[in-house]
Amino acid sequence: MLDWSNITSSTFEELVFDYANIQEPCYTWIKTPPSNDGNKDVFTQSSQTIFSSNIDTQYWLEAKYNENCGALSKGQLDPTLVSGYLAGNVQIILFVTNGRFTENYLNRAERFYNIPNHRIVHF
């Protein structure tokens, strides 16, 4: 088992960036700056033109390191959900954590973000 006491929030974000590149190597993943990151830590975007309309799509990863490996709060997670929703072109948000999500939060987040618009939230 991993000794989480040797990990910091910034090294956890690096792990999440590496995870994105290993799991989805066909995308070009971009790390956001440590502050003013728009409530995402890693993202990719794509564009396609359909019937002369340009469609931009983004996929976000949000790293949530928890020193005690405990449950994450709404206050830690909601900003990413709301920012992704308001951006309008974010199709997938993946939360990556060493902590855990409560069942209530999972249900709440899925109801909020999966409002019919073909977007997906994963944990």
C-alpha positions in Angstrom: 0.0 0.0 0.0 1.2 3.5 -0.8 2.4 5.7 2.1 0.3 8.8 1.5 2.4 10.8 4.0 5.1 11.1 1.3 2.8 12.7 -1.2 1.9 16.4 -1.5 -1.0 18.0 -3.4 1.4 19.1 -6.1 2.9 15.6 -6.5 -0.6 14.1 -6.6 -1.4 16.5 -9.4 1.7 15.2 -11.3 0.4 11.7 -10.8 -2.9 12.6 -12.2 -1.3 14.2 -15.2 0.7 11.0 -15.8 -2.4 9.0 -15.3 -4.2 11.0 -18.1 -1.3 10.5 -20.5 -1.1 6.8 -19.8 -4.9 6.1 -20.0 -5.7 8.4 -22.9 -2.4 8.9 -24.9 -4.2 10.0 -28.1 -5.1 13.3 -26.4 -2.7 16.2 -25.6 -3.1 16.8 -21.9 -2.4 20.2 -20.5 -1.5 21.0 -16.8 -3.1 24.1 -15.4 -1.1 26.6 -13.2 -1.1 25.9 -9.5 -3.4 28.8 -8.8 -6.2 30.4 -10.9 -6.6 27.0 -12.6 -10.3 27.4 -13.4 -11.2 24.5 -11.0 -9.4 21.9 -13.1 -5.9 20.5 -12.9 -5.5 18.8 -16.2 -7.5 19.2 -19.4 -7.6 18.5 -23.1 -9.7 20.0 -25.8 -10.7 19.1 -29.3 -12.4 20.9 -32.2 -14.4 19.6 -35.1 -16.4 21.2 -37.8 -19.8 19.8 -38.6 -22.0 21.5 -41.3 -19.8 24.6 -41.1 -20.2 24.9 -37.3 -17.1 24.6 -35.1 -17.7 22.5 -32.0 -15.2 22.8 -29.2 -15.1 20.1 -26.5 -13.1 19.9 -23.3 -12.3 17.0 -20.9 -11.2 17.9 -17.3 -9.4 16.0 -14.6 -9.5 17.4 -11.1 -7.0 16.0 -8.5 -8.2 16.0 -4.9 -5.5 14.9 -2.5 -6.7 14.2 1.0 -4.0 13.9 3.7 -6.2 11.5 5.8 -7.7 9.6 2.8 -11.1 10.7 4.1 -14.3 11.8 2.6 -14.2 14.9 0.3 -16.7 17.7 1.0 -19.1 19.5 -1.3 -17.0 22.6 -0.9 -14.0 20.7 -2.4 -15.9 19.3 -5.3 -18.7 21.7 -6.2 -16.5 24.5 -7.7 -15.3 22.1 -10.4 -18.8 20.9 -11.2 -20.2 24.4 -11.5 -17.2 25.7 -13.5 -17.5 22.8 -15.9 -21.2 23.3 -16.3 -20.9 27.0 -16.9 -18.1 26.6 -19.4 -20.7 24.9 -21.6 -18.2 22.7 -23.6 -16.9 20.4 -20.9 -18.2 16.9 -21.7 -16.4 14.9 -19.1 -15.1 15.7 -15.6 -13.0 13.0 -13.9 -12.3 13.5 -10.2 -9.2 11.6 -9.1 -8.5 11.2 -5.4 -6.9 9.1 -2.7 -9.9 10.0 -0.5 -13.4 8.9 -0.9 -16.8 10.2 -2.0 -19.9 9.9 0.0 -22.8 8.1 -1.6 -24.9 11.3 -1.1 -22.4 13.4 -3.0 -22.1 10.9 -5.8 -25.9 11.0 -6.4 -26.0 14.8 -6.0 -23.2 15.4 -8.5 -24.5 13.0 -11.1 -28.0 14.6 -10.9 -26.5 18.1 -11.3 -24.0 17.5 -14.0 -25.8 14.9 -16.0 -28.7 17.2 -16.8 -29.6 16.3 -20.4 -26.7 17.8 -22.4 -24.7 14.6 -23.0 -22.1 15.4 -20.4 -20.6 12.8 -18.1 -19.1 13.0 -14.6 -17.0 10.2 -13.2 -15.3 9.4 -9.9 
